């Protein structure tokens, strides 16, 4: 899943009239990368046609932001490896990120109707409800959550864990399929601020 993002390091801001794209029902190249006695790997390649960048005014007003009308191709290759006698599948994703101002997530429909997610935090495991308590107006943004090295979904009868390297954000959707969204990247602009008052802080020589 790919969608627009015109925020910065601290603010998650979707552009006005945002457009979201997925690889559902799209054509894919599938091949057998290797097939040995110890492991086998399948490769899958998608090419997503996406807006080239996001446009955000300096006033940071969401209603004036949008995604560009220029499009570029972003190829994504996923490698799925199953090792002999292993109970896990190793997944490696390689993409050419030539698009600006966007977020790319991989979506896993787990099929598990869980009430909570469990994610690696700082020296602990964070247990979070799928539907948080509070104002429903903010449910969408509240469910984008941090994680360190893993996130686990279970209904106490079956479960699945997503152990990862260098990913920091996830969302467990309340969509009837228990879809877990792992953020692969969030590409944003950032402004380094300086204070013009410093110019008068010291007397001129």
Secondary structure, 3 states (H helix, E strand, C coil): CEEECCCCCCCCCCCCCCCEECCCCCCCEEEEEEECCCEEEEEEEEEEEEECCEECCCCCCHHHCEECCCEEEEEEEEEEEEECCCCCEEEEEEECCCCCCEEEEEEEECCCCCCEEEEECCCCEEEEECCCCCCHHHHHHHCCEECCCEEEEECCCCEEEEECCCCCEEEECCCCCCEEEEEEEEECCCCCCCCHHHHHCCCCC
